Amino acid sequence: MKDLHSILVHADDTIRTALERLNRAGWTVLLLVEADGRLVRTVTDGDLRRMLLENHDLESTLRALPVQAPHTVPRNAPADLILQSMNRCQIDQVPEIDETGRPIDLHLRRELDQPVLLSPPHLADEERTFVEQAFATNWIAPVGPNIDAFENEIAATVGMRSAAALSSGTAAIHLGLKLLGVEPGDRVFCSALTFVATVNPIRYLNAEPVFIDSEPDTWNMSPAALADALEAADRAGNLPKVVVPVGLYGQSPDMEPILELCDRYGIPVLEDAAESLGATYRGRAAGSFGRLGIYSFNGNKIITTSGGGMLVGDDEALIERARFLATQARTPAGHYEHHEVGFNYRMSNILAGIGRGQLQVLTDRVEQRRNVFERYRSGLEDLPTIRWMPEPAGHRSTRWLTAATIDLGGTDQDLPALVASLADAGIEARRIWKPMHRQPIFAKATYWPHHSGESVSDRLFETGICLPSGSGMTLEQQDRVIRRLRERLAPPSRIWRSSTLALG
Ligand SMILES: Cc1ncc(COP(=O)(O)O)c(C=O)c1O
């Protein structure tokens, strides 16, 4: 909701005052109100221009304006009906009034028309300097000072000794699994509730993924399911080569019991923190708990290089080998010498420059995303059907995406219909990841639920949704999402009805 104070004027105000207000507010409309705050009419810059052309001067008062009943919408009018009323009346702004006729908000067409995206890139000025330096010094290749610096800066940020900048998070997982010795026929245990990019690299290596369910507290890998899976594998003599826990939507898994279990069986952990850079668990950075960790800088992530990834670890020799494999495994010689198959997985110096600029604002981005979450939470706290992704003690989530489960039992809609109705209002929401054990491509894979008869990831998929969470979202955009959700989820008695729309 906007602070309308700066655009309120009274009949005794002069045209000069009104013009100054418009100028300061940077808007094209003022709200003329009675002494008791009730709305009399809107005043546009065109109205003021016409007054001057009709021989009023700058000191004339607004009392000279013709009486004109304002087009308004009542409290909590839904977005699509506000747009309809704008179209019908051919206006680009419409005030929302309360039951007493006092203005409480002002809706602008440009805000309603603009889509609210799930997680768009948010760049500032810091990136430009590094990228311009790369151009100026002609370091455009996948080598250069930005790459070295970005690696060092990420390693320092997350508290690991070493980092390798790569072309994507997927590439980082692929190399990480290879470095940890995954070979054809090996088994890799990984989170069932994740994006497919966690699992595809297992298949690149002709290894077999085994899916571990989530637990309700973090939505991430269930230590109970992992314990069951490891115990059974130990008995059968087919322990996995690597365990890959994923930090979903900006939150670390409960790493302590996971590491304890993996240590007990001597299995290395590759932490997929693609979505959780900036999060902490027991005071340490998400992604820094395993033998190796990975981050993604894809365009939708909390910081981005447009596309890119990072492999981190404390074993410097292992990370150096990742750099070697990522540049076609070229053995140092006076010519092109190759003893094994390599990859073209290195990040470019230009993109590393964007990454360095983005890293400088990571802390701000975390705060901004957490604020978005908090605004949703407080704006919808009276709706008990929404249950937010928990943030247990010891965890600090970035709230990369605000995620929640929604009980639609008392309504006539299902989750796809809810997502579609948000899309109709220009709001991009997404369902929670469809768990990997339900994907046709992995139909034959083994799956370990949280407890026998209780699959947490299935329940989350059936009821879970991610809301627009970009760090650059305006308050108005956040309010649009809240308003639309309220329209769809509030009990019928509280929903504003279109027949009450007041137009002028
Ligand atoms: C959980 C998870 N793992 C891996 C990836 C892969 O990262 P990238 O897109 O940089 O390849 C992503 C995101 O895209 C992800 O969300």
The ligand as a MOL file (V3000), in Angstrom:
LIG
                    3D

  0  0  0     0  0            999 V3000
M  V30 BEGIN CTAB
M  V30 COUNTS 16 16 0 0 0
M  V30 BEGIN ATOM
M  V30 1 C 18.8780 -27.6720 -6.5670 0
M  V30 2 C 19.5960 -27.2950 -7.8250 0
M  V30 3 N 20.6780 -27.9890 -8.1920 0
M  V30 4 C 21.3590 -27.6860 -9.2880 0
M  V30 5 C 20.9940 -26.6250 -10.0920 0
M  V30 6 C 21.7610 -26.3940 -11.3390 0
M  V30 7 O 22.3410 -25.1440 -11.4580 0
M  V30 8 P 22.5750 -24.5140 -12.9060 0
M  V30 9 O 21.2640 -24.0480 -13.4190 0
M  V30 10 O 23.5340 -23.4020 -12.6370 0
M  V30 11 O 23.1740 -25.5730 -13.7710 0
M  V30 12 C 19.8790 -25.8500 -9.7380 0
M  V30 13 C 19.3990 -24.6770 -10.4590 0
M  V30 14 O 19.2920 -24.3910 -11.5440 0
M  V30 15 C 19.1400 -26.2090 -8.5850 0
M  V30 16 O 18.0460 -25.5260 -8.2320 0
M  V30 END ATOM
M  V30 BEGIN BOND
M  V30 1 1 1 2
M  V30 2 1 2 3
M  V30 3 2 2 15
M  V30 4 2 3 4
M  V30 5 1 4 5
M  V30 6 1 5 6
M  V30 7 2 5 12
M  V30 8 1 6 7
M  V30 9 1 7 8
M  V30 10 2 8 9
M  V30 11 1 8 10
M  V30 12 1 8 11
M  V30 13 1 12 13
M  V30 14 1 12 15
M  V30 15 2 13 14
M  V30 16 1 15 16
M  V30 END BOND
M  V30 END CTAB
M  END
